[in-house]
Amino acid sequence: MSSLYGRLRQFDAYPKTLEDFRIKTFGGATITLASAAIILILFLSELNYYLSTEVRPELFVDTSRGERLLINIDITFPAMPCAYLSIDAMDVAGEQQFDVMHNIVKQRLAADGTLLKEDEGQVQLGDPSKEIVQALSKKVEDSTGGEEGCGSCYGAETPELKCCNSCDDVREAYRRKGWAFNNAEGITQCTEEGWVQKITEQSNEGCRASGFFDVSKVAGNFHFAPGKSFQQHNIHVHDIHAFKTKIFNMSHIIHRLSFGEDFPGREDPLDGHKEMIINTDYVNVMYQYFVKIVPTVYKQLSGQPLKTNQFSATKHERPVDPWSGGSGLPGVFFMYDMSPMMVQITEHRRSFLHFLTGVCAIVGGVFTGKIFCSLINKMYPFRITKKVIKMSCLFRSKRHLS
């Protein structure tokens, strides 16, 4: 058995020296502590990399059909009153949404950008409270001779909207008829509500529009522009003649613009984008953003897929003069188109064997530094003290006698 152990010892690639011949130095201790610190730092880095989630993108052809596209917005217009601003959406399939209000919140801003509370400022245009509607309906009935509780729409009645009990109702009836709303002072409802006065009082305010709406998943556009919109001879028109101004400053700050639900690591290119009109020579500017939407499926570790979108965008702007008969309208327009390709992003756990291999490589690599220390020792040898030499000679004599 002892001979077997002796043969096995011949394969020892790391022979040990006797303790008496080992010299512990300050330099060696420094190298040891530095090596331990490096190993600890690299181990923690490797552990953090192992615990993180690996994301793998893949590219496929988008075969989905008949889906809806969710649009999230949060945009500030520092010089455009909420009373002026309308949001419209339309697409190549013919779907149109005029003056989108559902799930959209408009907040009035003072000239310095601070939020105005409704009780501190004027009441909202077209306040739908029951008291105002009832009182106005009675006055309109007396002045127009209409049915009880039914205000006149001044010839713009439709089967869907037969009664106009507020100024906004009249404006909506005119919009559906494709008529321009030029003279609000001749409308009893608007006079009773003080619509013209409120428009004038809000002329120096700003507006922040935030919320979401959905459209068909086809090419289209949505835009922010002054005035009520309507169709006239198959042309999309905004009625801006009701406002007593010819200047519409569409400076804006895009706090958020995204398509679909959020997912980890998402970056939307227009978030934080700002466009401010400085040159007063042309205030009426038409901003156009051309957006390319890429459908995206994000698969989490649980296997649950999240259908969303990413996009890229380019911008173009030009001055317009809507009163000279030229094309264009002051506003912010987003023209979007769908990419035929789809990106699938999948989360994966990192391999434990890869982590183990990395740790071994770190430890082995640091200890390999001993080779360089040995080279340094050869270049700058340490002086062996007389005591060590005497101990060496004594050991040799004892071994010779034995």
MILUMLO-666770 format. One record per atom (N, C-alpha, C): x, y, z; residue in one letter. Coordinates in steps of 0.1 Angstrom, whole numbers, padded with zeros to 4 digits, always signed. Layout:
REM residues N
XYZA;...
This chain:
REM residues 402
+0008-0012+0000M;+0000+0000+0000M;+0009+0013+0000M;+0020+0012+0008S;+0029+0024+0009S;+0035+0026-0005S;+0038+0015-0012S;+0045+0017-0025S;+0035+0023-0035S;+0022+0020-0034L;+0012+0025-0042L;+0011+0041-0040L;+0011+0045-0027Y;+0011+0059-0024Y;+0023+0066-0029Y;+0034+0059-0029G;+0047+0065-0034G;+0046+0067-0048G;+0040+0058-0056R;+0039+0060-0070R;+0029+0071-0074R;+0018+0072-0066L;+0009+0083-0068L;+0015+0096-0066L;+0024+0097-0056R;+0030+0110-0053R;+0039+0115-0064R;+0043+0106-0073Q;+0051+0110-0084Q;+0043+0119-0094Q;+0030+0118-0094F;+0022+0126-0103F;+0018+0139-0097F;+0023+0143-0085D;+0020+0155-0079D;+0026+0167-0087D;+0017+0175-0093A;+0022+0186-0102A;+0026+0199-0093A;+0022+0198-0081Y;+0025+0210-0072Y;+0032+0205-0059Y;+0045+0202-0061P;+0053+0197-0049P;+0054+0208-0039P;+0054+0205-0026K;+0055+0214-0015K;+0069+0214-0010K;+0073+0226-0006T;+0086+0228+0001T;+0084+0228+0016T;+0094+0225+0023L;+0093+0225+0038L;+0090+0238+0043L;+0084+0239+0055E;+0080+0251+0061E;+0093+0259+0064E;+0104+0253+0067D;+0116+0260+0071D;+0122+0268+0060D;+0118+0265+0047F;+0124+0272+0036F;+0114+0282+0030F;+0103+0284+0037R;+0093+0294+0032R;+0096+0307+0039R;+0097+0317+0031I;+0099+0331+0037I;+0087+0339+0034I;+0081+0344+0045K;+0069+0353+0043K;+0074+0368+0043K;+0070+0375+0033T;+0075+0389+0031T;+0063+0398+0031T;+0066+0411+0033F;+0055+0421+0032F;+0050+0422+0018F;+0059+0421+0008G;+0054+0422-0006G;+0045+0410-0009G;+0048+0398-0004G;+0040+0387-0007G;+0026+0388-0001G;+0025+0394+0012A;+0012+0396+0018A;+0004+0406+0010A;+0011+0417+0005T;+0004+0427-0003T;-0002+0421-0016T;+0006+0412-0022I;+0001+0406-0034I;-0011+0396-0031I;-0010+0389-0020T;-0021+0380-0016T;-0034+0388-0013T;-0033+0399-0006L;-0045+0407-0003L;-0051+0413-0015L;-0042+0418-0024A;-0047+0424-0037A;-0054+0413-0045A;-0048+0401-0046S;-0054+0390-0053S;-0068+0386-0048S;-0069+0386-0034A;-0082+0382-0028A;-0092+0393-0031A;-0088+0406-0031A;-0098+0417-0034A;-0102+0416-0049A;-0093+0413-0058I;-0096+0412-0072I;-0106+0400-0074I;-0103+0389-0068I;-0112+0377-0069I;-0126+0380-0064I;-0127+0388-0053L;-0140+0391-0047L;-0148+0400-0057L;-0141+0410-0062I;-0148+0420-0071I;-0152+0413-0083I;-0144+0405-0089L;-0147+0398-0102L;-0158+0387-0099L;-0158+0381-0087F;-0168+0371-0084F;-0182+0378-0083F;-0182+0389-0076L;-0195+0396-0075L;-0200+0401-0088L;-0191+0406-0097S;-0195+0410-0110S;-0201+0398-0118S;-0194+0387-0117E;-0199+0375-0124E;-0213+0370-0118E;-0214+0371-0105L;-0227+0367-0099L;-0238+0376-0103L;-0235+0389-0104N;-0246+0399-0108N;-0249+0396-0123N;-0240+0393-0131Y;-0243+0389-0145Y;-0251+0377-0146Y;-0248+0367-0137Y;-0256+0354-0138Y;-0270+0356-0133Y;-0272+0365-0123L;-0286+0367-0118L;-0294+0376-0127L;-0288+0384-0136S;-0295+0392-0146S;-0302+0383-0156S;-0312+0389-0163T;-0319+0382-0173T;-0313+0385-0187T;-0311+0374-0194E;-0306+0376-0208E;-0318+0378-0218E;-0317+0388-0226V;-0327+0391-0236V;-0322+0388-0250V;-0330+0380-0258R;-0326+0376-0271R;-0337+0381-0281R;-0333+0391-0290P;-0343+0395-0300P;-0342+0386-0313P;-0354+0384-0318E;-0355+0377-0331E;-0364+0384-0340E;-0363+0382-0353L;-0371+0389-0363L;-0379+0379-0371L;-0392+0383-0372F;-0402+0375-0379F;-0411+0384-0388F;-0418+0377-0397V;-0428+0384-0405V;-0441+0386-0397V;-0447+0398-0396D;-0459+0400-0388D;-0471+0395-0396D;-0477+0384-0390T;-0489+0378-0397T;-0502+0382-0390T;-0501+0390-0380S;-0513+0394-0372S;-0523+0402-0380S;-0536+0401-0378R;-0546+0408-0385R;-0557+0412-0376R;-0564+0423-0379G;-0576+0428-0372G;-0573+0432-0358G;-0561+0436-0354E;-0558+0441-0341E;-0559+0456-0340E;-0560+0461-0327R;-0561+0475-0325R;-0547+0480-0320R;-0545+0493-0322L;-0532+0499-0318L;-0535+0509-0307L;-0528+0507-0296L;-0530+0516-0284L;-0520+0527-0285L;-0524+0539-0284I;-0515+0551-0285I;-0516+0558-0271I;-0504+0560-0265N;-0503+0567-0252N;-0497+0581-0255N;-0503+0591-0250I;-0498+0605-0252I;-0497+0612-0239I;-0487+0621-0238D;-0486+0631-0228D;-0478+0643-0233D;-0485+0653-0238I;-0479+0664-0245I;-0483+0677-0239I;-0474+0687-0237T;-0477+0700-0232T;-0476+0710-0244T;-0486+0719-0245F;-0486+0730-0254F;-0486+0743-0246F;-0474+0749-0244P;-0473+0760-0235P;-0481+0773-0239P;-0484+0774-0252A;-0490+0786-0257A;-0503+0783-0265A;-0509+0771-0263M;-0521+0768-0269M;-0532+0764-0259M;-0543+0772-0258P;-0553+0770-0248P;-0560+0757-0250P;-0565+0751-0240C;-0573+0738-0241C;-0586+0741-0249C;-0591+0753-0247A;-0604+0756-0254A;-0602+0756-0270A;-0590+0758-0274Y;-0587+0758-0288Y;-0584+0744-0294Y;-0578+0736-0286L;-0571+0724-0290L;-0581+0712-0292L;-0580+0705-0303S;-0587+0693-0306S;-0578+0682-0311S;-0582+0670-0308I;-0574+0658-0312I;-0582+0649-0321I;-0577+0647-0333D;-0584+0639-0343D;-0575+0627-0347D;-0581+0616-0351A;-0574+0605-0356A;-0581+0599-0368A;-0574+0595-0378M;-0580+0589-0390M;-0570+0579-0396M;-0574+0570-0404D;-0565+0560-0410D;-0570+0558-0425D;-0561+0550-0432V;-0564+0547-0446V;-0576+0538-0448V;-0581+0531-0438A;-0593+0523-0439A;-0606+0531-0438A;-0604+0544-0435G;-0616+0552-0435G;-0622+0555-0421G;-0616+0549-0411E;-0620+0552-0397E;-0616+0566-0393E;-0625+0573-0387Q;-0622+0587-0383Q;-0627+0589-0369Q;-0619+0596-0361Q;-0623+0600-0347Q;-0620+0615-0346Q;-0631+0622-0344F;-0630+0637-0343F;-0631+0641-0329F;-0622+0651-0325D;-0622+0656-0312D;-0622+0646-0301D;-0612+0637-0301V;-0611+0626-0292V;-0611+0631-0277V;-0620+0627-0269M;-0621+0631-0255M;-0621+0620-0246M;-0625+0608-0250H;-0626+0596-0241H;-0612+0592-0238H;-0609+0591-0224N;-0596+0587-0219N;-0585+0597-0221N;-0589+0609-0225I;-0580+0620-0227I;-0583+0631-0217I;-0573+0636-0210V;-0574+0646-0200V;-0567+0659-0204V;-0574+0670-0205K;-0568+0683-0208K;-0567+0691-0196K;-0555+0695-0192Q;-0552+0703-0181Q;-0548+0717-0185Q;-0555+0727-0180R;-0552+0741-0183R;-0539+0746-0176R;-0531+0753-0183L;-0518+0758-0177L;-0517+0773-0178L;-0512+0779-0167A;-0510+0793-0168A;-0498+0797-0177A;-0496+0810-0179A;-0485+0814-0188A;-0472+0809-0184A;-0470+0808-0170D;-0457+0803-0165D;-0456+0788-0165D;-0466+0781-0169G;-0465+0766-0170G;-0471+0759-0158G;-0476+0766-0148T;-0482+0760-0136T;-0496+0756-0139T;-0500+0745-0132L;-0513+0740-0134L;-0524+0749-0128L;-0535+0751-0136L;-0546+0759-0131L;-0557+0750-0126L;-0562+0753-0114K;-0573+0745-0109K;-0586+0752-0114K;-0596+0744-0117E;-0608+0749-0122E;-0615+0759-0113E;-0614+0757-0100D;-0621+0766-0091D;-0613+0779-0090D;-0600+0779-0094E;-0593+0792-0094E;-0594+0799-0107E;-0597+0793-0118G;-0599+0799-0131G;-0613+0799-0135G;-0615+0800-0148Q;-0629+0800-0153Q;-0634+0786-0154Q;-0647+0784-0154V;-0653+0771-0156V;-0650+0766-0170V;-0650+0753-0172Q;-0647+0747-0185Q;-0658+0751-0195Q;-0654+0752-0207L;-0663+0756-0218L;-0673+0744-0219L;-0686+0748-0221G;-0696+0738-0222G;-0698+0730-0209G;-0698+0736-0198D;-0700+0730-0185D;-0713+0722-0185D;-0712+0708-0184P;-0725+0700-0185P;-0733+0699-0172P;-0731+0707-0162S;-0738+0705-0150S;-0753+0707-0152S;-0761+0700-0144K;-0775+0700-0147K;-0782+0714-0145K;-0776+0722-0135E;-0782+0735-0133E;-0781+0744-0145E;-0769+0744-0151I;-0767+0753-0162I;-0775+0748-0174I;-0775+0735-0177V;-0782+0730-0188V;-0797+0733-0187V;-0803+0731-0175Q;-0817+0733-0173Q;-0820+0748-0174Q;-0812+0756-0168A;-0815+0771-0169A;-0814+0776-0183A;-0803+0771-0190L;-0801+0775-0204L;-0812+0770-0213L;-0817+0757-0211S;-0827+0752-0219S;-0840+0760-0218S;-0843+0765-0206K;-0855+0772-0204K;-0854+0786-0211K;-0842+0792-0210K;-0840+0805-0217K;-0840+0803-0232K;-0834+0793-0237V;-0834+0790-0252V;-0848+0787-0256V;-0856+0780-0248E;-0870+0777-0252E;-0878+0790-0253E;-0876+0799-0243D;-0883+0811-0243D;-0880+0820-0255D;-0867+0820-0259S;-0862+0829-0270S;-0864+0823-0284S;-0865+0810-0285T;-0866+0804-0298T;-0879+0797-0300T;-0887+0796-0290G;-0901+0790-0291G;-0900+0775-0294G;-0889+0769-0291G;-0888+0754-0293G;-0895+0746-0283G;-0894+0733-0284E;-0901+0724-0275E;-0894+0726-0261E;-0901+0722-0251E;-0896+0723-0237E;-0884+0714-0235E;-0873+0720-0230G;-0861+0713-0227G;-0853+0710-0240G;-0856+0716-0251C;-0849+0713-0264C;-0845+0726-0270C;-0832+0729-0270G;-0827+0742-0276G;-0825+0740-0291G;-0826+0751-0297S;-0824+0752-0312S;-0810+0749-0316S;-0808+0742-0327C;-0795+0740-0333C;-0793+0750-0345C;-0802+0759-0347Y;-0801+0769-0358Y;-0799+0763-0372Y;-0808+0753-0374G;-0808+0747-0388G;-0798+0735-0389G;-0790+0732-0379A;-0780+0722-0380A;-0785+0709-0373A;-0798+0708-0371E;-0803+0696-0364E;-0801+0683-0373E;-0798+0672-0367T;-0796+0659-0373T;-0804+0649-0366T;-0807+0637-0372P;-0815+0627-0364P;-0808+0623-0351P;-0794+0624-0351E;-0787+0620-0339E;-0787+0631-0329E;-0787+0644-0333L;-0786+0655-0324L;-0797+0665-0328L;-0809+0664-0322K;-0820+0672-0325K;-0821+0685-0316K;-0815+0684-0304C;-0816+0695-0295C;-0802+0700-0291C;-0800+0713-0291C;-0787+0719-0287C;-0789+0728-0275C;-0786+0722-0263N;-0788+0730-0251N;-0776+0737-0245N;-0765+0736-0253S;-0753+0743-0248S;-0746+0748-0261S;-0736+0756-0259C;-0728+0762-0270C;-0720+0750-0277C;-0715+0741-0269D;-0708+0730-0274D;-0717+0721-0283D;-0730+0720-0279D;-0739+0712-0287D;-0741+0719-0301D;-0742+0732-0301V;-0744+0739-0313V;-0731+0737-0322V;-0720+0738-0316R;-0707+0737-0323R;-0706+0722-0329R;-0711+0713-0321E;-0710+0699-0326E;-0720+0697-0337E;-0732+0703-0336A;-0742+0702-0347A;-0736+0708-0360A;-0730+0720-0359Y;-0724+0726-0370Y;-0713+0717-0376Y;-0705+0711-0368R;-0694+0702-0372R;-0700+0690-0380R;-0711+0684-0375R;-0717+0673-0382R;-0723+0677-0396R;-0727+0689-0397K;-0733+0695-0409K;-0722+0699-0419K;-0710+0701-0413G;-0699+0706-0422G;-0699+0721-0423G;-0705+0728-0413W;-0707+0742-0414W;-0696+0749-0405W;-0691+0760-0410A;-0682+0768-0402A;-0689+0775-0391A;-0683+0776-0379F;-0689+0782-0367F;-0682+0796-0366F;-0688+0806-0373N;-0682+0819-0375N;-0686+0829-0364N;-0698+0829-0361N;-0703+0840-0352N;-0710+0834-0340N;-0702+0833-0329A;-0707+0828-0317A;-0716+0838-0310A;-0715+0851-0313E;-0723+0861-0306E;-0738+0860-0310E;-0740+0854-0321G;-0754+0853-0326G;-0761+0840-0321G;-0754+0832-0313I;-0760+0820-0308I;-0764+0822-0293I;-0776+0820-0290T;-0781+0823-0277T;-0774+0815-0266T;-0772+0802-0269Q;-0765+0793-0259Q;-0751+0799-0256Q;-0744+0803-0266C;-0730+0808-0264C;-0730+0821-0257C;-0740+0829-0260T;-0741+0842-0253T;-0744+0840-0238T;-0753+0831-0235E;-0757+0828-0221E;-0745+0822-0213E;-0737+0814-0220E;-0725+0808-0213E;-0713+0817-0213E;-0714+0828-0220G;-0702+0837-0221G;-0690+0831-0228G;-0694+0823-0239W;-0683+0815-0246W;-0672+0824-0251W;-0676+0835-0258V;-0666+0844-0264V;-0657+0850-0253V;-0663+0854-0242Q;-0655+0860-0231Q;-0645+0850-0226Q;-0649+0837-0224K;-0641+0827-0219K;-0629+0823-0228K;-0632+0823-0241I;-0622+0821-0251I;-0611+0832-0250I;-0616+0844-0249T;-0607+0856-0248T;-0598+0855-0235T;-0604+0851-0224E;-0597+0850-0211E;-0587+0839-0211E;-0589+0828-0219Q;-0580+0817-0219Q;-0570+0818-0230Q;-0569+0829-0237S;-0561+0831-0249S;-0546+0830-0246S;-0542+0834-0233N;-0528+0833-0229N;-0524+0821-0221N;-0533+0811-0221E;-0530+0799-0213E;-0524+0788-0222E;-0519+0778-0215G;-0514+0766-0222G;-0523+0754-0219G;-0518+0743-0224C;-0526+0730-0222C;-0517+0718-0222C;-0520+0709-0213R;-0514+0696-0213R;-0524+0685-0215R;-0522+0678-0226A;-0531+0667-0230A;-0524+0653-0227A;-0530+0645-0219S;-0525+0632-0216S;-0536+0621-0216S;-0532+0609-0218G;-0542+0598-0218G;-0538+0588-0229G;-0549+0581-0234F;-0547+0571-0244F;-0559+0570-0253F;-0558+0564-0265F;-0569+0560-0273F;-0564+0549-0282F;-0573+0542-0289D;-0569+0532-0298D;-0574+0534-0312D;-0567+0529-0321V;-0570+0530-0336V;-0568+0516-0342V;-0573+0515-0354S;-0570+0503-0362S;-0555+0502-0365S;-0551+0489-0366K;-0537+0487-0368K;-0534+0487-0383K;-0535+0499-0389V;-0532+0502-0403V;-0526+0516-0403V;-0520+0520-0414A;-0514+0533-0416A;-0525+0544-0413A;-0520+0555-0407G;-0530+0566-0405G;-0522+0578-0398G;-0530+0586-0392N;-0524+0598-0385N;-0533+0603-0374N;-0527+0609-0364F;-0535+0616-0354F;-0528+0629-0352F;-0535+0640-0349H;-0530+0653-0348H;-0536+0662-0338H;-0529+0672-0333F;-0534+0682-0324F;-0534+0695-0332F;-0546+0701-0333A;-0547+0713-0341A;-0558+0722-0335A;-0558+0735-0337P;-0569+0744-0332P;-0582+0742-0339P;-0593+0744-0333G;-0606+0744-0339G;-0613+0730-0340G;-0626+0731-0341K;-0634+0719-0344K;-0631+0714-0358K;-0631+0701-0360S;-0628+0695-0373S;-0641+0689-0378S;-0642+0688-0392F;-0653+0682-0398F;-0649+0679-0413F;-0657+0671-0419Q;-0655+0667-0433Q;-0663+0676-0442Q;-0656+0681-0452Q;-0663+0689-0462Q;-0658+0685-0476Q;-0667+0679-0484H;-0663+0674-0497H;-0651+0664-0496H;-0652+0655-0486N;-0642+0645-0484N;-0628+0651-0480N;-0628+0663-0475I;-0616+0669-0471I;-0617+0672-0456I;-0607+0669-0448H;-0606+0671-0434H;-0604+0686-0432H;-0613+0693-0425V;-0612+0707-0423V;-0613+0711-0408V;-0605+0721-0404H;-0606+0726-0390H;-0612+0740-0390H;-0622+0742-0382D;-0628+0755-0382D;-0621+0764-0372D;-0613+0773-0377I;-0605+0782-0368I;-0610+0797-0368I;-0621+0799-0376H;-0626+0812-0377H;-0634+0817-0365H;-0637+0807-0356A;-0645+0811-0344A;-0636+0818-0334A;-0623+0817-0335F;-0613+0823-0326F;-0609+0837-0331F;-0608+0846-0322K;-0605+0860-0326K;-0590+0862-0327K;-0583+0853-0334T;-0569+0854-0335T;-0565+0848-0348T;-0553+0852-0354K;-0548+0846-0365K;-0534+0839-0362K;-0531+0839-0349I;-0518+0833-0345I;-0521+0821-0336I;-0515+0810-0340F;-0516+0797-0332F;-0502+0792-0330F;-0498+0794-0318N;-0484+0789-0314N;-0485+0775-0310N;-0479+0766-0319M;-0480+0751-0316M;-0467+0746-0310M;-0460+0754-0303S;-0448+0749-0295S;-0453+0738-0286S;-0444+0728-0284H;-0449+0716-0277H;-0437+0709-0270H;-0440+0702-0260I;-0431+0693-0253I;-0437+0679-0252I;-0430+0669-0258I;-0435+0655-0258I;-0430+0648-0245I;-0438+0647-0235H;-0433+0640-0223H;-0433+0625-0225H;-0443+0621-0233R;-0444+0606-0236R;-0452+0604-0248R;-0447+0595-0257L;-0454+0591-0268L;-0450+0576-0271L;-0460+0567-0269S;-0457+0553-0271S;-0469+0546-0277S;-0466+0534-0283F;-0476+0526-0289F;-0476+0512-0282F;-0487+0510-0275G;-0488+0497-0269G;-0483+0497-0254G;-0483+0486-0248E;-0479+0485-0234E;-0464+0486-0232E;-0460+0490-0220D;-0446+0491-0217D;-0440+0478-0214D;-0427+0476-0217F;-0420+0464-0213F;-0406+0468-0208F;-0399+0459-0201P;-0385+0463-0196P;-0376+0466-0207P;-0368+0477-0204G;-0358+0481-0214G;-0363+0489-0225G;-0375+0493-0225R;-0381+0500-0236R;-0376+0515-0236R;-0373+0520-0248E;-0369+0534-0249E;-0376+0540-0261E;-0385+0550-0259D;-0392+0557-0269D;-0385+0569-0274D;-0382+0571-0287P;-0373+0581-0291P;-0378+0595-0290P;-0391+0597-0289L;-0396+0611-0288L;-0398+0616-0274L;-0396+0607-0264D;-0399+0611-0250D;-0389+0622-0246D;-0394+0633-0241G;-0386+0645-0237G;-0383+0654-0249G;-0388+0652-0261H;-0385+0660-0272H;-0393+0674-0271H;-0386+0685-0274K;-0391+0698-0272K;-0390+0706-0286K;-0401+0713-0289E;-0401+0722-0301E;-0407+0735-0297E;-0399+0745-0296M;-0403+0759-0292M;-0401+0769-0303M;-0412+0777-0306I;-0411+0787-0316I;-0404+0799-0311I;-0392+0802-0316I;-0385+0814-0312I;-0386+0825-0322I;-0385+0822-0334N;-0386+0832-0345N;-0401+0837-0346N;-0403+0849-0343T;-0417+0855-0343T;-0421+0858-0358T;-0412+0857-0367D;-0416+0860-0381D;-0427+0851-0386D;-0426+0838-0382Y;-0436+0829-0386Y;-0440+0820-0373Y;-0451+0823-0368V;-0456+0816-0356V;-0464+0804-0359V;-0472+0805-0370N;-0480+0794-0374N;-0472+0783-0381N;-0469+0772-0374V;-0460+0762-0379V;-0467+0749-0379V;-0465+0741-0389M;-0471+0728-0390M;-0459+0718-0388M;-0460+0711-0377Y;-0450+0701-0373Y;-0455+0687-0377Y;-0447+0680-0384Q;-0450+0666-0389Q;-0440+0656-0384Q;-0445+0646-0378Y;-0436+0635-0373Y;-0440+0622-0381Y;-0430+0617-0388F;-0433+0605-0396F;-0427+0593-0388F;-0437+0584-0384V;-0434+0574-0374V;-0435+0560-0381V;-0425+0552-0379K;-0425+0538-0384K;-0426+0529-0372K;-0438+0522-0371I;-0441+0513-0359I;-0437+0499-0362I;-0430+0493-0353V;-0425+0479-0354V;-0432+0470-0344V;-0442+0462-0348P;-0448+0453-0338P;-0438+0445-0331P;-0440+0443-0318T;-0431+0436-0309T;-0438+0427-0299T;-0433+0415-0297V;-0438+0406-0288V;-0427+0403-0277V;-0430+0406-0265Y;-0420+0405-0254Y;-0425+0393-0246Y;-0416+0382-0246K;-0419+0370-0238K;-0411+0370-0225K;-0418+0370-0214Q;-0412+0370-0201Q;-0408+0356-0197Q;-0401+0355-0186L;-0396+0342-0181L;-0408+0332-0178L;-0419+0338-0174S;-0431+0330-0172S;-0437+0324-0184S;-0432+0329-0196G;-0438+0324-0209G;-0450+0332-0213G;-0454+0342-0206Q;-0466+0350-0209Q;-0461+0361-0220Q;-0467+0360-0232P;-0463+0370-0242P;-0470+0383-0240P;-0463+0394-0243L;-0469+0408-0242L;-0467+0414-0256L;-0479+0417-0262K;-0479+0423-0275K;-0479+0438-0274K;-0469+0444-0280T;-0467+0458-0279T;-0460+0463-0292T;-0454+0475-0291N;-0448+0481-0303N;-0436+0489-0300N;-0426+0490-0309Q;-0416+0500-0308Q;-0417+0509-0321Q;-0409+0520-0321F;-0411+0528-0333F;-0398+0537-0334F;-0397+0542-0346S;-0387+0552-0350S;-0394+0564-0356S;-0388+0576-0355A;-0395+0588-0360A;-0385+0598-0366A;-0390+0605-0376T;-0383+0616-0382T;-0393+0628-0381T;-0387+0640-0382K;-0395+0653-0380K;-0393+0662-0392K;-0404+0669-0395H;-0404+0679-0405H;-0413+0691-0401H;-0409+0703-0403E;-0417+0714-0400E;-0417+0725-0411E;-0428+0732-0412R;-0428+0743-0422R;-0438+0753-0418R;-0436+0766-0421P;-0446+0776-0418P;-0458+0776-0427P;-0469+0779-0422V;-0482+0778-0430V;-0490+0791-0427V;-0498+0794-0437D;-0507+0805-0436D;-0521+0801-0440D;-0530+0796-0431P;-0543+0790-0435P;-0552+0801-0441P;-0549+0814-0439W;-0559+0824-0444W;-0555+0828-0458W;-0544+0824-0464S;-0541+0828-0477S;-0545+0818-0488S;-0552+0807-0484G;-0556+0797-0493G;-0546+0786-0496G;-0535+0786-0489G;-0525+0776-0491G;-0528+0763-0483G;-0521+0753-0486S;-0523+0740-0479S;-0516+0740-0465S;-0521+0733-0456G;-0514+0732-0443G;-0522+0738-0432G;-0520+0734-0420L;-0527+0739-0409L;-0517+0739-0397L;-0518+0750-0389P;-0509+0750-0377P;-0513+0738-0368P;-0504+0730-0364G;-0507+0718-0356G;-0495+0709-0355G;-0497+0698-0347V;-0487+0688-0345V;-0493+0675-0351V;-0487+0670-0362F;-0493+0658-0369F;-0483+0646-0367F;-0489+0635-0364F;-0481+0622-0363F;-0486+0613-0374F;-0478+0611-0385M;-0482+0602-0395M;-0475+0588-0393M;-0482+0578-0390Y;-0476+0565-0387Y;-0479+0554-0397Y;-0470+0545-0398D;-0471+0534-0407D;-0466+0521-0400D;-0472+0510-0404M;-0468+0497-0398M;-0457+0490-0405M;-0447+0485-0398S;-0437+0477-0405S;-0442+0462-0407S;-0438+0456-0418P;-0443+0442-0421P;-0435+0432-0412P;-0425+0436-0406M;-0417+0427-0397M;-0420+0429-0383M;-0418+0418-0375M;-0421+0418-0361M;-0409+0414-0353M;-0407+0421-0342V;-0395+0417-0333V;-0401+0409-0322V;-0395+0398-0319Q;-0398+0390-0307Q;-0386+0390-0297Q;-0389+0395-0285I;-0378+0396-0275I;-0382+0386-0264I;-0372+0377-0261T;-0374+0366-0252T;-0365+0367-0241T;-0370+0365-0228E;-0361+0365-0217E;-0356+0351-0214E;-0344+0350-0210H;-0338+0337-0207H;-0329+0338-0194H;-0329+0327-0187R;-0320+0326-0175R;-0306+0322-0180R;-0296+0327-0174R;-0282+0324-0178R;-0279+0310-0173R;-0270+0303-0180S;-0266+0290-0176S;-0257+0290-0164S;-0260+0280-0154F;-0252+0279-0142F;-0238+0274-0145F;-0237+0265-0155L;-0224+0260-0159L;-0215+0271-0164L;-0222+0280-0172H;-0214+0292-0176H;-0209+0300-0165H;-0218+0302-0154F;-0214+0309-0143F;-0202+0302-0135F;-0203+0289-0134L;-0193+0281-0127L;-0180+0282-0135L;-0180+0281-0148T;-0168+0282-0156T;-0162+0296-0154T;-0170+0307-0154G;-0165+0320-0152G;-0158+0322-0139G;-0164+0316-0128V;-0158+0317-0115V;-0144+0310-0114V;-0144+0298-0120C;-0131+0291-0121C;-0120+0298-0129C;-0125+0304-0140A;-0115+0312-0148A;-0110+0324-0140A;-0119+0330-0132I;-0114+0342-0124I;-0104+0338-0114I;-0107+0327-0106V;-0098+0322-0096V;-0084+0318-0102V;-0086+0310-0112G;-0073+0305-0119G;-0065+0316-0125G;-0072+0326-0131G;-0065+0336-0137G;-0057+0345-0127G;-0063+0348-0116V;-0057+0356-0106V;-0045+0349-0100V;-0046+0336-0097F;-0035+0328-0091F;-0024+0326-0101F;-0027+0327-0114T;-0016+0327-0124T;-0007+0338-0123T;-0011+0349-0116G;-0003+0360-0114G;+0010+0357-0106G;+0010+0346-0099K;+0022+0341-0092K;+0033+0340-0101K;+0031+0336-0114I;+0042+0334-0123I;+0049+0348-0125I;+0041+0358-0126F;+0047+0371-0128F;+0055+0375-0115F;+0049+0371-0104C;+0057+0374-0091C;+0070+0367-0091C;+0070+0355-0096S;+0082+0347-0096S;+0092+0353-0105S;+0088+0358-0117L;+0097+0366-0126L;+0103+0378-0119L;+0094+0385-0111I;+0099+0397-0104I;+0110+0393-0093I;+0107+0381-0087N;+0116+0377-0077N;+0130+0373-0083N;+0129+0368-0095K;+0142+0364-0102K;+0150+0377-0106K;+0142+0387-0110M;+0149+0399-0114M;+0154+0407-0102M;+0147+0406-0090Y;+0151+0413-0078Y;+0151+0403-0067Y;+0162+0394-0066P;+0162+0383-0056P;+0163+0389-0042P;+0156+0381-0033F;+0157+0385-0019F;+0170+0379-0012F;+0175+0386-0003R;+0187+0382+0004R;+0183+0372+0015R;+0190+0360+0015I;+0187+0350+0025I;+0196+0353+0037I;+0190+0353+0048T;+0197+0356+0061T;+0206+0344+0065T;+0216+0347+0074K;+0225+0336+0078K;+0217+0326+0086K;+0207+0330+0093K;+0199+0320+0101K;+0193+0310+0092K;+0188+0314+0080V;+0182+0305+0071V;+0192+0295+0066V;+0204+0300+0063I;+0215+0292+0057I;+0219+0281+0068I;+0220+0285+0081K;+0224+0276+0091K;+0213+0265+0093K;+0201+0269+0092M;+0190+0259+0093M;+0190+0249+0082M;+0194+0254+0070S;+0195+0246+0058S;+0206+0236+0060S;+0217+0240+0065C;+0229+0231+0066C;+0226+0221+0077C;+0219+0225+0088L;+0216+0216+0099L;+0206+0205+0094L;+0197+0209+0085F;+0187+0199+0080F;+0194+0189+0071F;+0204+0193+0063R;+0211+0185+0054R;+0219+0175+0062R;+0226+0180+0073S;+0234+0171+0081S;+0226+0160+0087S;+0214+0164+0093K;+0206+0154+0099K;+0201+0143+0089K;+0198+0148+0077R;+0193+0139+0066R;+0204+0129+0062R;+0217+0134+0062H;+0229+0126+0058H;+0231+0115+0069H;+0229+0119+0082L;+0232+0109+0092L;+0221+0099+0093L;+0209+0103+0089S;+0198+0093+0089S;+0199+0083+0078S;
